[in-house]
Amino acid sequence: MNYTCDTLYAPYAKYTISDVRALDKGVYWCGNRSLSEGHRVSRQKILLQVFAEIIDVPGCSGGWVEFIWPYKGMYTEHTVSTPTHEICSNVDDQWEQVGPYCLYHDTTGRYLKMMVRQIQKEDFGSYYCRFDETPAKLFNLSSYHSYCRHQYTQTTSKAKQTTIVCKDLEREFICKESEYNCDTVPAHQSQYTISNVGEEDEGVYWCVCKVQARGFRVTKQKILLQVEKAKI
């Protein structure tokens, strides 16, 4: 424990860190320059947080986003910071619902996955996870209206063939919404053909942006597939 507040080289009101490292994080203070009178008084507290990477994520109101934080080592508890509050959890290898958030801690793959579903105004902001003192990724979720496309309903009949298509064939893929996740259709396809439509195919499908390599997936368009019953 440090019982002092160390002055940074010279008593300047401005301090520049050229090559930020994990050890630079911590609490800094703006102090009153009154050493000649035998005392120092703090006036402002500044908390410096250091992350391995800061990633901007475009989001759509009503859609969902998935964040993934990989880690090394073994941990029994993790804390996720959201724009509104912090979530502490020790549940492993199964989905956990905490308010609007769904968490999955994969102990084999060593990562934490978090889904934010039905994105609302208060969900936009910063997300990060802490396993230990090691810097992790920070995701900044922002609203981008030009990024999002209007949802639509696609109607088909049982035993017929139908094809769901995403507009951007190069950078999007289709998944079907389930209770906690969005299950990717075979081969991460941007268009999905169902040859013999059944009632089980009905549901919500999403066009998802292919940026999983950076640790997140985010929806661009909602497609509601309705299956009409055969007329007698």
C-alpha positions as a Markdown table, in Angstrom:
| # | Residue | x | y | z |
|---|---|---|---|---|
| 1 | Met | 0.0 | 0.0 | 0.0 |
| 2 | Asn | 1.3 | 3.5 | -0.9 |
| 3 | Tyr | 0.7 | 6.0 | 1.8 |
| 4 | Thr | 1.9 | 9.0 | -0.2 |
| 5 | Cys | 0.9 | 10.9 | -3.3 |
| 6 | Asp | 3.9 | 11.2 | -5.5 |
| 7 | Thr | 4.6 | 14.4 | -7.4 |
| 8 | Leu | 5.1 | 13.8 | -11.2 |
| 9 | Tyr | 8.7 | 14.9 | -11.9 |
| 10 | Ala | 7.8 | 18.6 | -11.6 |
| 11 | Pro | 4.8 | 20.3 | -10.1 |
| 12 | Tyr | 3.1 | 20.8 | -13.4 |
| 13 | Ala | -0.6 | 21.2 | -14.0 |
| 14 | Lys | -0.3 | 19.0 | -17.1 |
| 15 | Tyr | 1.3 | 15.6 | -17.3 |
| 16 | Thr | 1.8 | 13.7 | -20.6 |
| 17 | Ile | 2.4 | 9.9 | -20.6 |
| 18 | Ser | 4.0 | 9.0 | -24.0 |
| 19 | Asp | 4.0 | 5.3 | -23.8 |
| 20 | Val | 1.1 | 4.2 | -21.6 |
| 21 | Arg | 1.5 | 0.9 | -19.7 |
| 22 | Ala | -0.6 | -1.1 | -17.3 |
| 23 | Leu | 1.3 | 0.3 | -14.3 |
| 24 | Asp | 0.3 | 3.9 | -15.2 |
| 25 | Lys | -3.3 | 3.2 | -14.3 |
| 26 | Gly | -4.5 | 4.4 | -10.9 |
| 27 | Val | -5.7 | 7.5 | -9.1 |
| 28 | Tyr | -4.2 | 10.9 | -9.8 |
| 29 | Trp | -4.9 | 14.1 | -8.0 |
| 30 | Cys | -4.9 | 17.8 | -8.9 |
| 31 | Gly | -3.3 | 19.5 | -5.8 |
| 32 | Asn | -3.1 | 23.0 | -4.5 |
| 33 | Arg | 0.4 | 24.5 | -4.8 |
| 34 | Ser | 0.9 | 25.6 | -1.2 |
| 35 | Leu | 4.1 | 23.8 | -0.2 |
| 36 | Ser | 5.7 | 27.1 | 1.0 |
| 37 | Glu | 3.0 | 27.2 | 3.7 |
| 38 | Gly | 3.8 | 23.6 | 4.8 |
| 39 | His | 0.8 | 21.7 | 3.4 |
| 40 | Arg | -0.7 | 20.2 | 0.2 |
| 41 | Val | -4.4 | 20.0 | -0.5 |
| 42 | Ser | -6.1 | 17.9 | -3.2 |
| 43 | Arg | -8.7 | 19.6 | -5.3 |
| 44 | Gln | -9.7 | 17.0 | -7.9 |
| 45 | Lys | -9.5 | 13.2 | -8.2 |
| 46 | Ile | -8.8 | 11.6 | -11.7 |
| 47 | Leu | -9.0 | 7.8 | -12.2 |
| 48 | Leu | -6.9 | 6.7 | -15.1 |
| 49 | Gln | -8.0 | 3.3 | -16.6 |
| 50 | Val | -5.7 | 1.4 | -19.0 |
| 51 | Phe | -7.1 | -1.1 | -21.6 |
| 52 | Ala | -5.4 | -3.3 | -24.0 |
| 53 | Glu | -7.6 | -2.0 | -26.8 |
| 54 | Ile | -10.6 | 0.4 | -27.2 |
| 55 | Ile | -13.0 | -0.6 | -29.9 |
| 56 | Asp | -15.9 | 1.4 | -31.3 |
| 57 | Val | -19.0 | -0.7 | -32.0 |
| 58 | Pro | -22.0 | 0.6 | -34.1 |
| 59 | Gly | -25.3 | -0.5 | -32.6 |
| 60 | Cys | -29.0 | -0.5 | -33.7 |
| 61 | Ser | -31.9 | 0.2 | -31.3 |
| 62 | Gly | -34.0 | -2.9 | -30.9 |
| 63 | Gly | -31.1 | -5.2 | -32.1 |
| 64 | Trp | -28.5 | -7.0 | -30.2 |
| 65 | Val | -24.7 | -7.0 | -29.7 |
| 66 | Glu | -22.4 | -9.7 | -28.5 |
| 67 | Phe | -19.0 | -9.0 | -26.8 |
| 68 | Ile | -16.3 | -11.6 | -26.1 |
| 69 | Trp | -13.4 | -11.2 | -23.6 |
| 70 | Pro | -10.7 | -13.9 | -23.8 |
| 71 | Tyr | -8.4 | -14.4 | -20.8 |
| 72 | Lys | -5.5 | -16.4 | -19.6 |
| 73 | Gly | -5.2 | -18.2 | -16.3 |
| 74 | Met | -7.9 | -19.6 | -14.0 |
| 75 | Tyr | -10.5 | -17.4 | -12.3 |
| 76 | Thr | -13.6 | -18.1 | -10.2 |
| 77 | Glu | -15.2 | -14.7 | -10.5 |
| 78 | His | -15.5 | -11.9 | -13.1 |
| 79 | Thr | -17.0 | -8.4 | -13.2 |
| 80 | Val | -18.5 | -6.8 | -16.2 |
| 81 | Ser | -19.0 | -3.0 | -16.2 |
| 82 | Thr | -21.9 | -1.7 | -18.3 |
| 83 | Pro | -23.2 | 1.8 | -18.9 |
| 84 | Thr | -25.6 | 1.5 | -16.0 |
| 85 | His | -24.1 | -0.8 | -13.4 |
| 86 | Glu | -21.6 | -3.6 | -12.7 |
| 87 | Ile | -22.3 | -7.3 | -12.8 |
| 88 | Cys | -20.4 | -9.8 | -10.6 |
| 89 | Ser | -20.8 | -13.5 | -11.5 |
| 90 | Asn | -19.2 | -16.8 | -10.7 |
| 91 | Val | -21.5 | -19.0 | -12.9 |
| 92 | Asp | -19.5 | -21.2 | -15.3 |
| 93 | Asp | -20.4 | -23.0 | -18.6 |
| 94 | Gln | -24.0 | -22.1 | -18.7 |
| 95 | Trp | -26.1 | -19.1 | -19.7 |
| 96 | Glu | -27.0 | -16.6 | -17.0 |
| 97 | Gln | -29.6 | -13.9 | -17.4 |
| 98 | Val | -28.9 | -10.6 | -15.5 |
| 99 | Gly | -31.6 | -8.1 | -16.4 |
| 100 | Pro | -31.3 | -7.4 | -20.1 |
| 101 | Tyr | -27.9 | -9.1 | -20.3 |
| 102 | Cys | -27.0 | -12.7 | -21.0 |
| 103 | Leu | -23.6 | -14.0 | -19.8 |
| 104 | Tyr | -21.7 | -17.2 | -20.7 |
| 105 | His | -18.4 | -18.0 | -19.1 |
| 106 | Asp | -16.7 | -20.7 | -21.1 |
| 107 | Thr | -14.0 | -22.3 | -18.9 |
| 108 | Thr | -12.7 | -24.6 | -21.7 |
| 109 | Gly | -12.3 | -21.9 | -24.3 |
| 110 | Arg | -11.4 | -19.3 | -21.6 |
| 111 | Tyr | -13.6 | -16.4 | -22.6 |
| 112 | Leu | -16.6 | -14.6 | -21.3 |
| 113 | Lys | -19.4 | -13.9 | -23.7 |
| 114 | Met | -22.0 | -11.2 | -23.1 |
| 115 | Met | -25.2 | -10.5 | -25.2 |
| 116 | Val | -27.1 | -7.2 | -24.9 |
| 117 | Arg | -30.6 | -7.9 | -26.4 |
| 118 | Gln | -33.3 | -5.4 | -27.5 |
| 119 | Ile | -30.8 | -2.5 | -27.3 |
| 120 | Gln | -32.3 | 0.5 | -25.7 |
| 121 | Lys | -31.1 | 4.1 | -25.3 |
| 122 | Glu | -29.6 | 3.4 | -21.9 |
| 123 | Asp | -27.5 | 0.5 | -23.3 |
| 124 | Phe | -25.3 | 2.7 | -25.4 |
| 125 | Gly | -21.9 | 3.4 | -23.7 |
| 126 | Ser | -18.8 | 1.5 | -22.5 |
| 127 | Tyr | -18.5 | -2.2 | -21.6 |
| 128 | Tyr | -15.5 | -4.0 | -20.2 |
| 129 | Cys | -14.7 | -7.1 | -18.1 |
| 130 | Arg | -12.2 | -7.6 | -15.2 |
| 131 | Phe | -10.7 | -11.0 | -14.5 |
| 132 | Asp | -7.7 | -9.6 | -12.7 |
| 133 | Glu | -5.4 | -6.6 | -13.0 |
| 134 | Thr | -4.5 | -7.4 | -16.7 |
| 135 | Pro | -5.8 | -4.8 | -19.1 |
| 136 | Ala | -8.7 | -6.0 | -21.3 |
| 137 | Lys | -10.7 | -4.7 | -24.2 |
| 138 | Leu | -13.1 | -1.9 | -23.8 |
| 139 | Phe | -16.1 | -1.7 | -26.2 |
| 140 | Asn | -17.8 | 1.6 | -26.9 |
| 141 | Leu | -21.3 | 0.9 | -28.1 |
| 142 | Ser | -22.8 | 3.9 | -30.0 |
| 143 | Ser | -26.0 | 4.4 | -32.0 |
| 144 | Tyr | -25.5 | 4.6 | -35.8 |
| 145 | His | -28.7 | 5.2 | -37.7 |
| 146 | Ser | -27.0 | 5.0 | -41.1 |
| 147 | Tyr | -25.6 | 1.6 | -40.1 |
| 148 | Cys | -29.0 | 0.0 | -39.4 |
| 149 | Arg | -31.7 | -1.2 | -41.8 |
| 150 | His | -35.4 | -1.5 | -41.3 |
| 151 | Gln | -36.8 | -4.9 | -40.3 |
| 152 | Tyr | -39.1 | -6.7 | -42.6 |
| 153 | Thr | -41.4 | -9.8 | -42.5 |
| 154 | Gln | -41.0 | -12.7 | -45.0 |
| 155 | Thr | -43.9 | -15.0 | -45.4 |
| 156 | Thr | -43.8 | -18.5 | -46.8 |
| 157 | Ser | -45.8 | -21.8 | -46.7 |
| 158 | Lys | -45.1 | -25.2 | -45.2 |
| 159 | Ala | -43.2 | -27.6 | -47.5 |
| 160 | Lys | -42.2 | -24.8 | -49.8 |
| 161 | Gln | -38.7 | -23.3 | -50.4 |
| 162 | Thr | -37.7 | -19.9 | -49.2 |
| 163 | Thr | -34.5 | -17.9 | -49.2 |
| 164 | Ile | -33.4 | -15.3 | -46.6 |
| 165 | Val | -30.9 | -12.8 | -48.0 |
| 166 | Cys | -28.7 | -10.2 | -46.3 |
| 167 | Lys | -27.9 | -7.1 | -48.4 |
| 168 | Asp | -24.2 | -7.1 | -47.9 |
| 169 | Leu | -23.1 | -10.6 | -49.2 |
| 170 | Glu | -19.4 | -10.0 | -48.3 |
| 171 | Arg | -19.6 | -8.8 | -44.7 |
| 172 | Glu | -22.8 | -10.2 | -43.2 |
| 173 | Phe | -24.1 | -13.6 | -42.2 |
| 174 | Ile | -27.5 | -14.9 | -41.0 |
| 175 | Cys | -28.3 | -16.3 | -37.6 |
| 176 | Lys | -31.6 | -17.4 | -36.0 |
| 177 | Glu | -32.5 | -16.0 | -32.6 |
| 178 | Ser | -32.8 | -18.5 | -29.7 |
| 179 | Glu | -33.5 | -18.0 | -26.0 |
| 180 | Tyr | -30.0 | -16.8 | -25.0 |
| 181 | Asn | -28.1 | -16.7 | -28.3 |
| 182 | Cys | -28.3 | -16.3 | -32.0 |
| 183 | Asp | -27.5 | -19.6 | -33.7 |
| 184 | Thr | -25.5 | -19.2 | -36.9 |
| 185 | Val | -26.9 | -21.0 | -39.9 |
| 186 | Pro | -24.5 | -23.5 | -41.7 |
| 187 | Ala | -21.2 | -22.0 | -43.0 |
| 188 | His | -21.9 | -18.4 | -41.9 |
| 189 | Gln | -23.9 | -17.8 | -45.0 |
| 190 | Ser | -25.2 | -14.4 | -46.1 |
| 191 | Gln | -28.1 | -16.0 | -47.7 |
| 192 | Tyr | -29.9 | -19.0 | -46.3 |
| 193 | Thr | -32.2 | -21.3 | -48.3 |
| 194 | Ile | -34.7 | -23.6 | -46.6 |
| 195 | Ser | -35.8 | -26.3 | -49.0 |
| 196 | Asn | -38.7 | -27.8 | -47.1 |
| 197 | Val | -40.1 | -25.2 | -44.8 |
| 198 | Gly | -41.5 | -26.5 | -41.5 |
| 199 | Glu | -43.1 | -24.7 | -38.5 |
| 200 | Glu | -39.8 | -25.0 | -36.6 |
| 201 | Asp | -38.2 | -22.7 | -39.2 |
| 202 | Glu | -40.5 | -19.8 | -38.1 |
| 203 | Gly | -38.9 | -17.1 | -36.0 |
| 204 | Val | -36.6 | -14.2 | -35.9 |
| 205 | Tyr | -33.5 | -14.1 | -38.1 |
| 206 | Trp | -30.8 | -11.5 | -38.1 |
| 207 | Cys | -28.2 | -10.1 | -40.6 |
| 208 | Val | -25.1 | -9.9 | -38.5 |
| 209 | Cys | -21.9 | -8.0 | -39.3 |
| 210 | Lys | -18.8 | -10.2 | -39.7 |
| 211 | Val | -16.4 | -8.6 | -37.1 |
| 212 | Gln | -16.0 | -11.5 | -34.7 |
| 213 | Ala | -12.2 | -11.4 | -35.0 |
| 214 | Arg | -12.2 | -8.1 | -33.1 |
| 215 | Gly | -14.3 | -9.7 | -30.3 |
| 216 | Phe | -17.9 | -8.7 | -31.1 |
| 217 | Arg | -20.9 | -9.4 | -33.3 |
| 218 | Val | -23.6 | -6.8 | -34.0 |
| 219 | Thr | -26.9 | -7.0 | -35.8 |
| 220 | Lys | -27.8 | -4.8 | -38.8 |
| 221 | Gln | -31.3 | -6.0 | -39.8 |
| 222 | Lys | -34.1 | -8.1 | -38.3 |
| 223 | Ile | -36.1 | -10.5 | -40.5 |
| 224 | Leu | -39.3 | -12.1 | -39.2 |
| 225 | Leu | -40.0 | -15.4 | -41.0 |
| 226 | Gln | -43.7 | -16.4 | -40.8 |
| 227 | Val | -44.9 | -19.8 | -41.9 |
| 228 | Glu | -48.5 | -20.0 | -43.1 |
| 229 | Lys | -50.4 | -23.1 | -42.4 |
| 230 | Ala | -51.7 | -25.2 | -45.3 |
| 231 | Lys | -55.2 | -24.3 | -46.3 |
| 232 | Ile | -57.7 | -27.1 | -46.1 |
